Structure formats: C-alpha cells, structure tokens
Amino acid sequence: MNKMSPEYTISYSARAKQNLENIALGIYEFTLNLTTADTVINRIRNGIEKLKNLPERGSLGIIEGTREIYLGGYRVVYRINGVVVRIITVIHCSRLYP
C-alpha cells in the first residue's frame, strides 16, 4: 500500500499579511505599476503554496524551530505545527533578520 503524505494547510500570521501588503505598496510606489506589484506578490504566494506538499524543503531558520525559503529576493520564515505551515514573516533579503 502506498501511503501518501498529508497536504499541509498554509496559515499567515498578521505580521506576514502586513509584510505582503507593505511589499506590494513599496513596489507600486517605486514602479507606479500595479501589475508589477501583483506579479511579485503572486510569485511569493505561489512559492508559499508549494509548502503544502513539502514543507521541509526550506532550510533550517536562524530562529530555532523555524524554516526559511527564498522567493524572488524575499525570505519567507515559517514554522511547521502538525499539518499547518504557519508563515511568520516575509522580508526582503537585503533587510536584517531577525
């Protein structure tokens, strides 16, 4: 019998949601192009969605108990709790973290 891995649920912290809004706003203010901002956010979200099938693919994070993936110049920090992948923060790679 071939046992399939469970599909994980993605959950965003309030901070991560705010991070994504700020990223979109910053890109829009810089480019004055809403399509560009949407494209970047969609790429980040699509990369995060891939964690549903393989959340361990990210490297071990700087903060104990976290993992990190890098998507288009952004660091996504998350925790795996059971079958939930909790997105903690999304930050540009040029910024200091934590």
Secondary structure, DSSP 8 states (H G I E B T S, - for coil): --------EEEE-HHHHHHHHHHHHHHHHHH--HHHHHHHHHHHHHHHHGGGT-GGGSEE-SSTT-EEEEETTEEEEEEEETTEEEEEEEEETTS---
